[in-house]
Amino acid sequence: MTLATLIQMRATAPQRRRQALVLMGGGARTAYQVGVLRGLANLLRIQSTAPSTSFPFQVLVGTSAGALNAAFLASVATQGLDAFDRLADFWLRLRSERVYRLDAPHWVRFSRLLAAVRLWSRARQEGALLDTMPLVDTLHQAISLDGIETSLASGALDAVAVTASSYTSGEHWTFCQTHPAGPSGSGGPRQPWARPGRRGEFQPLTIEHLMASAAIPLLFPATPLWVEGRREYFGDGSMRQISPLSPALHLHADRVLVIGVGQPQRAGMGGAATAIAAPMGEPRMGAIMGHALASVFHDTLQADVEQAQRVTQTLRQMPREIAALMPYRAVDVMALQPSQSLDALAQAHAGALPREVRRALAGLGAMRSGGPLASYLLFEPGFVSALVNLGEQDAYTHKAELLAFMDDGRASPIGSSS
């Protein structure tokens, strides 16, 4: 998030408090977010002072698989806190076969070289290693686009946005949907934005937007979208995402809860990490791909959160009269990441992968490298349940901070650095 964003947001400050939920990407790992949100819903239901069952967020922003979660929640936001239970039910019924297909010959498990040649040949022909048509069907069945419109029209939600990265132009796009009259209480009509390398546009969301945002590089194929009267091909929104909090601020949020799915030892924002031993010797292709994906999905979040926290802390330390003259405004940010290694958790469940995927990963040497690559593809009940349980327990562990943040936005953010 740039200071220019905060300056621009000062001029369009909302007329009421607006709370945003930002959901980062990470393939199957994003089931962790579901657990956090289910735990948060339970905490809000049982809090002692003025419990409310209404949907607690006015703005939803998602990237990659986080965009799928954001769109699902937007489609059922009129159900209040029950929306989070609906999301959990969806994930707990998910299977890899409902997300992707891979037709790989049996011999790929016996030769890493032949596996690499076969899979990369497929990637060159198809643009990706996996066929994601099953995910298209799953999303059409699970996410009601009419439900998103209903949530916005009823006021249960002000805005929902998903991000994707254009392979065609290299720009990072955020696609936003609001009520046709614009976000309520925003102080003005909706306005697209343009920053170096980043664009924001208002248009009704479609399943194609979600497929574009969730198109993991190399694994999932690119998706064409129309922007400014031309067709561009888009991939995962986590690529080139230098400012993951920016869309929430452009949509007038002044309180942001962000849930990532990064490795504690990599991202440095989570609690005590359950580290895994580093693979011995020269890394194999699977380990390198897992490391590359970890960099794509997680490296920018911490810096963006810390900058927002520093600016807000500085403003609040100033005398009120001076702060009022500054071209910035304070934004409360709370970030939550897994307290345990998701790579290690994936390693324990890697045997549940579809057989052809397991063979391919074994051929690439990915099954003995701690599970980084497998963790993005493990849409299987055991791994999903473990992630949901971990997220729920992390939410309960931070019960006081979460409830205080949801109540007045003044809690000390988790994982902030001095």
Phi, psi and omega per residue, in radians:
M1 nan 2.235 -3.121
T2 -1.581 2.767 3.062
L3 -1.101 -0.512 3.104
A4 -1.062 -0.602 3.090
T5 -1.103 -0.776 3.133
L6 -1.152 -0.617 3.096
I7 -1.124 -0.844 -3.129
Q8 -1.075 -0.655 -3.128
M9 -1.212 -0.443 3.094
R10 -1.069 -0.664 -3.092
A11 -1.296 -0.331 -3.114
T12 -2.152 0.729 -3.112
A13 -1.061 2.447 -3.108
P14 -1.202 2.716 3.128
Q15 -1.413 -0.205 3.080
R16 -2.513 2.884 3.123
R17 -1.105 2.365 3.126
R18 -2.247 2.129 -3.067
Q19 -1.806 2.296 -3.099
A20 -2.045 2.600 3.009
L21 -2.019 2.133 3.131
V22 -1.960 2.128 -3.081
L23 -2.015 2.038 -3.117
M24 -1.433 3.001 -3.056
G25 -1.732 2.995 3.123
G26 2.798 0.526 3.103
G27 1.018 -2.380 -3.115
A28 -1.076 -0.384 -3.116
R29 -1.084 -0.372 -3.078
T30 -1.244 -0.087 2.982
A31 -1.048 -0.414 3.068
Y32 -1.015 -0.708 3.126
Q33 -1.035 -0.648 -3.121
V34 -1.067 -0.731 3.119
G35 -1.144 -0.746 3.105
V36 -1.029 -0.799 -3.084
L37 -1.218 -0.632 3.072
R38 -1.151 -0.701 3.073
G39 -1.118 -0.724 3.103
L40 -1.062 -0.751 3.133
A41 -1.056 -0.738 3.115
N42 -1.123 -0.689 3.122
L43 -1.130 -0.722 -3.134
L44 -1.175 -0.554 3.140
R45 -1.195 -0.591 -3.014
I46 -1.810 0.026 -3.136
Q47 -1.092 2.557 -2.938
S48 -1.350 -0.435 -3.058
T49 -1.842 2.039 3.030
A50 0.803 1.072 3.116
P51 -1.090 2.526 3.137
S52 -2.339 2.466 3.121
T53 -1.781 0.097 3.135
S54 -1.259 2.773 3.134
F55 -1.131 2.223 -2.927
P56 -1.492 -0.077 -3.086
F57 -2.059 2.453 3.081
Q58 -1.677 -0.393 -3.110
V59 -2.271 2.328 3.066
L60 -2.095 2.249 3.128
V61 -2.269 2.235 -3.115
G62 -2.331 2.601 3.090
T63 -2.245 2.380 3.107
S64 1.005 -2.320 3.111
A65 -1.111 -0.395 3.016
G66 -1.110 -0.488 3.067
A67 -1.182 -0.616 3.084
L68 -1.124 -0.740 3.102
N69 -1.114 -0.740 -3.134
A70 -1.108 -0.773 -3.128
A71 -1.163 -0.699 3.102
F72 -1.055 -0.835 3.133
L73 -1.078 -0.692 3.125
A74 -1.073 -0.597 -3.090
S75 -1.294 -0.295 -3.112
V76 -2.207 0.326 -3.073
A77 -1.092 -0.432 3.123
T78 -1.158 -0.240 3.120
Q79 -1.520 0.068 3.077
G80 1.162 -2.413 -3.109
L81 -1.131 -0.396 3.098
D82 -1.122 -0.306 3.106
A83 -1.034 -0.624 -3.127
F84 -1.228 -0.604 3.058
D85 -1.178 -0.660 3.087
R86 -1.075 -0.735 3.118
L87 -1.098 -0.736 3.119
A88 -1.099 -0.738 3.115
D89 -1.051 -0.704 3.121
F90 -1.053 -0.844 -3.093
W91 -1.166 -0.683 -3.090
L92 -1.238 -0.266 3.063
R93 -1.703 -0.046 -3.048
L94 -1.290 2.649 3.039
R95 -2.420 2.704 3.128
S96 -1.010 -0.635 -3.112
E97 -1.141 -0.297 3.077
R98 -1.581 0.012 -3.118
V99 -2.016 -0.755 -3.061
Y100 -2.705 2.899 3.027
R101 -2.281 2.615 3.027
L102 -2.474 2.075 3.064
D103 -1.724 1.757 -3.098
A104 -2.159 2.327 3.115
P105 -1.150 2.706 -3.035
H106 -1.123 -0.410 -3.028
W107 -1.347 -0.101 -3.105
V108 -1.155 -0.353 -3.112
R109 -1.313 -0.286 -3.015
F110 -1.676 -0.242 -3.101
S111 -2.527 2.048 3.111
R112 -1.106 -0.674 -3.125
L113 -1.132 -0.829 3.128
L114 -1.141 -0.633 3.094
A115 -1.092 -0.785 -3.138
A116 -1.089 -0.779 -3.133
V117 -1.100 -0.793 -3.108
R118 -1.121 -0.817 -3.071
L119 -1.242 -0.714 3.129
W120 -1.222 -0.518 3.038
S121 -1.118 -0.725 3.086
R122 -1.116 -0.721 -3.136
A123 -1.083 -0.674 3.133
R124 -1.177 -0.653 -3.106
Q125 -1.344 -0.709 -3.014
E126 -1.800 -0.214 -3.095
G127 1.473 -0.002 -3.134
A128 -2.933 2.819 3.138
L129 -1.377 -0.455 -2.989
L130 -2.102 2.651 3.037
D131 -1.675 2.102 -3.059
T132 -1.850 0.316 3.065
M133 -1.030 -0.587 3.054
P134 -1.023 -0.624 3.132
L135 -1.184 -0.633 3.084
V136 -1.009 -0.832 3.137
D137 -1.115 -0.724 -3.127
T138 -1.084 -0.776 -3.112
L139 -1.187 -0.671 3.099
H140 -1.053 -0.623 -3.134
Q141 -1.372 -0.560 -2.972
A142 -1.649 -0.534 -3.014
I143 -1.981 2.105 3.119
S144 -1.599 1.961 3.083
L145 -1.144 -0.599 3.046
D146 -1.121 -0.601 3.098
G147 -1.104 -0.624 3.077
I148 -1.104 -0.798 3.118
E149 -1.066 -0.699 3.127
T150 -1.118 -0.746 3.126
S151 -1.066 -0.702 -3.138
L152 -1.262 -0.749 -3.107
A153 -1.173 -0.560 -3.104
S154 -1.425 -0.222 -3.092
G155 1.524 0.037 3.060
A156 -1.126 -0.388 -3.105
L157 -2.584 2.532 3.116
D158 -1.666 -0.658 -3.052
A159 -2.787 2.607 3.005
V160 -2.363 2.450 -3.067
A161 -2.489 2.522 3.050
V162 -2.268 2.655 -3.079
T163 -2.053 2.595 3.102
A164 -2.603 2.763 -3.094
S165 -1.990 2.247 -3.078
S166 -1.451 2.079 2.999
Y167 -1.215 -0.452 -3.058
T168 -1.290 -0.877 -3.068
S169 -1.830 -0.267 -3.082
G170 1.450 -0.018 -3.111
E171 -1.545 2.680 3.135
H172 -1.759 2.106 -3.035
W173 -1.935 2.470 2.973
T174 -2.015 2.137 3.133
F175 -1.810 2.123 -3.006
C176 -2.045 2.485 3.020
Q177 -2.200 2.269 3.098
T178 -2.330 3.125 2.969
H179 -1.067 2.504 -3.106
P180 -0.898 -0.502 3.142
A181 -1.417 -0.059 -3.111
G182 1.754 2.868 -3.139
P183 -1.033 2.276 -3.136
S184 -1.143 2.432 3.124
G185 1.238 0.245 -3.061
S186 -1.455 -0.134 -3.138
G187 1.437 0.165 3.138
G188 2.895 3.034 -3.131
P189 -1.226 2.863 3.120
R190 -1.130 2.508 -3.104
Q191 -2.376 2.209 3.023
P192 -1.168 2.861 3.141
W193 -2.374 2.743 3.115
A194 -2.449 2.163 3.056
R195 -2.271 2.831 3.119
P196 -0.952 2.012 3.116
G197 1.387 -0.032 -3.068
R198 -2.359 2.356 3.134
R199 -2.318 2.654 3.042
G200 -2.281 2.331 -3.095
E201 -2.424 2.531 3.127
F202 -1.761 2.130 3.091
Q203 -2.845 2.662 3.110
P204 -1.048 2.366 -3.135
L205 -1.343 2.568 3.103
T206 -2.261 3.000 3.051
I207 -1.086 -0.549 3.110
E208 -1.106 -0.672 3.071
H209 -1.044 -0.719 -3.122
L210 -1.200 -0.715 3.109
M211 -1.124 -0.662 3.106
A212 -1.124 -0.817 -3.105
S213 -1.098 -0.572 -3.044
A214 -1.700 0.204 -3.084
A215 -1.388 1.476 -3.119
I216 -0.966 2.231 -3.072
P217 -1.004 2.393 3.139
L218 1.315 -0.572 -3.090
L219 -1.540 -0.791 -3.088
F220 -1.943 2.524 -3.086
P221 -1.281 2.691 3.077
A222 -1.170 2.733 -3.129
T223 -2.183 2.297 3.119
P224 -1.395 2.431 3.047
L225 -2.369 2.694 3.099
W226 -1.690 2.169 3.066
V227 -2.345 2.269 3.111
E228 0.904 0.713 3.040
G229 1.381 0.166 3.114
R230 -2.369 2.726 -3.141
R231 -1.628 2.233 3.071
E232 -2.196 2.685 3.127
Y233 -1.738 2.314 -3.017
F234 -2.100 2.612 3.041
G235 -2.252 -2.930 -2.990
D236 -0.880 2.288 -3.106
G237 -1.165 -0.233 3.113
S238 -1.306 -0.343 3.111
M239 -1.225 2.317 3.084
R240 1.028 0.462 3.140
Q241 -1.548 1.587 -3.063
I242 -1.497 -0.206 -3.055
S243 -2.535 1.297 -3.048
P244 -1.148 -0.383 3.133
L245 -1.501 -0.281 -3.021
S246 -0.987 -0.787 -3.129
P247 -1.013 -0.672 3.138
A248 -1.098 -0.649 -3.136
L249 -1.291 -0.670 3.061
H250 -1.094 -0.455 3.096
L251 -1.637 0.347 2.938
H252 1.282 0.402 3.060
A253 -1.297 2.461 3.021
D254 -2.127 0.115 3.048
R255 -2.545 2.142 -2.976
V256 -2.258 2.134 2.963
L257 -1.781 2.111 -3.113
V258 -2.067 2.295 -3.136
I259 -2.067 2.008 3.089
G260 -1.800 3.065 3.135
V261 -2.326 0.572 -3.065
G262 -1.391 2.840 3.037
Q263 -1.201 2.293 3.111
P264 -0.960 -0.773 -3.086
Q265 -1.290 -0.326 3.104
R266 -1.564 -0.852 -3.007
A267 -1.477 -0.501 3.085
G268 1.291 0.200 -3.085
M269 -1.849 -0.248 -3.086
G270 -1.484 -2.994 3.103
G271 -1.466 -2.577 -3.115
A272 -1.111 2.219 -3.069
A273 -1.531 2.514 2.959
T274 -1.726 1.588 -2.981
A275 -1.286 2.723 3.048
I276 -2.009 2.674 -3.097
A277 -1.215 2.436 3.116
A278 -1.194 2.462 3.126
P279 -1.119 2.431 -3.107
M280 -1.427 2.587 3.058
G281 1.356 -2.894 -3.094
E282 -1.215 2.306 -3.118
P283 -1.186 2.499 3.105
R284 -1.563 3.031 -3.048
M285 -1.028 -0.726 -3.135
G286 -1.069 -0.712 3.120
A287 -1.147 -0.675 3.131
I288 -1.166 -0.724 3.106
M289 -1.115 -0.701 3.107
G290 -1.104 -0.708 3.114
H291 -1.162 -0.704 3.125
A292 -1.093 -0.742 3.126
L293 -1.159 -0.647 3.092
A294 -1.064 -0.666 3.110
S295 -1.181 -0.703 3.120
V296 -1.066 -0.764 -2.972
F297 -1.505 -0.448 -2.876
H298 -2.189 -0.226 -2.916
D299 -1.312 -0.378 -3.041
T300 -1.640 -0.296 -3.022
L301 -1.129 -0.838 -3.056
Q302 -1.027 -0.793 -3.104
A303 -1.105 -0.701 -3.117
D304 -1.174 -0.743 3.108
V305 -1.100 -0.778 -3.105
E306 -1.125 -0.665 3.128
Q307 -1.152 -0.751 3.110
A308 -1.079 -0.695 -3.140
Q309 -1.181 -0.673 3.140
R310 -1.142 -0.787 -3.140
V311 -1.072 -0.790 -3.129
T312 -1.126 -0.740 3.129
Q313 -1.100 -0.703 3.128
T314 -1.113 -0.773 3.141
L315 -1.072 -0.679 -3.082
R316 -1.350 -0.274 3.078
Q317 -1.514 -0.235 3.120
M318 -1.385 2.683 2.942
P319 -1.012 2.491 -3.045
R320 -0.985 -0.654 -3.110
E321 -1.131 -0.666 -3.141
I322 -1.300 -0.746 -3.135
A323 -1.040 -0.593 -3.127
A324 -1.148 -0.395 -3.135
L325 -1.541 -0.224 -3.106
M326 -1.307 2.609 -3.123
P327 -1.453 0.348 -3.141
Y328 -2.080 2.911 2.996
R329 -2.355 2.689 -3.099
A330 -1.345 2.448 3.084
V331 -2.333 2.088 3.108
D332 -1.382 2.281 -3.130
V333 -2.271 2.270 3.035
M334 -2.162 2.235 -3.093
A335 -2.070 2.405 3.122
L336 -2.281 2.275 3.117
Q337 -2.232 2.854 -3.136
P338 -1.048 2.479 3.121
S339 -1.501 -0.154 3.132
Q340 -2.262 2.847 3.138
S341 -1.257 2.094 3.083
L342 -1.324 -0.429 3.045
D343 -1.085 -0.810 3.138
A344 -1.136 -0.670 3.118
L345 -1.124 -0.705 3.115
A346 -1.149 -0.664 3.130
Q347 -1.031 -0.652 -3.131
A348 -1.220 -0.381 -3.088
H349 -1.975 0.104 -3.018
A350 -1.064 -0.473 3.139
G351 -1.131 -0.256 3.139
A352 -1.475 -0.100 3.100
L353 -1.058 2.628 3.027
P354 -0.934 2.533 -3.001
R355 -0.974 -0.775 -3.084
E356 -1.174 -0.585 3.090
V357 -1.230 -0.708 3.115
R358 -1.069 -0.725 3.110
R359 -1.111 -0.780 -3.118
A360 -1.099 -0.769 3.137
L361 -1.155 -0.639 3.082
A362 -1.101 -0.694 3.105
G363 -1.113 -0.523 3.119
L364 -1.548 0.005 -3.131
G365 1.336 0.354 -3.059
A366 -1.552 -0.216 -3.074
M367 -1.451 -0.170 3.123
R368 -2.066 0.418 -3.088
S369 -2.053 0.463 3.041
G370 1.583 0.003 3.050
G371 1.467 0.193 -3.107
P372 -1.009 -0.854 -3.112
L373 -1.226 -0.703 3.138
A374 -1.069 -0.547 -3.056
S375 -1.126 -0.384 3.123
Y376 -1.463 -0.285 -3.018
L377 -1.978 -0.055 -3.022
L378 -1.479 1.197 3.087
F379 -1.492 0.976 -3.090
E380 -2.088 2.648 -2.978
P381 -0.955 -0.734 -3.097
G382 -1.082 -0.854 -3.135
F383 -1.189 -0.768 3.133
V384 -1.053 -0.800 3.139
S385 -1.079 -0.711 3.121
A386 -1.109 -0.697 3.116
L387 -1.176 -0.758 3.132
V388 -1.081 -0.761 3.128
N389 -1.119 -0.700 3.112
L390 -1.104 -0.790 3.128
G391 -1.086 -0.717 -3.141
E392 -1.142 -0.730 3.124
Q393 -1.158 -0.661 3.088
D394 -1.109 -0.654 3.089
A395 -1.110 -0.745 3.132
Y396 -1.184 -0.622 3.108
T397 -1.051 -0.629 -3.117
H398 -1.841 0.595 -3.100
K399 -0.930 -0.876 -3.065
A400 -1.091 -0.795 -3.118
E401 -1.142 -0.745 -3.123
L402 -1.117 -0.822 -3.119
L403 -1.152 -0.668 3.103
A404 -1.151 -0.716 -3.138
F405 -1.142 -0.777 -3.135
M406 -1.180 -0.446 -3.104
D407 -1.381 -0.842 -3.054
D408 -2.437 0.038 3.080
G409 1.182 0.368 -3.108
R410 -2.034 0.247 -3.127
A411 -1.280 2.751 3.071
S412 -1.275 2.136 -3.070
P413 -1.096 2.476 3.095
I414 -1.257 2.383 3.043
G415 1.359 0.163 3.114
S416 -1.265 2.610 -3.139
S417 -1.964 2.679 -3.101
S418 -1.474 nan nan
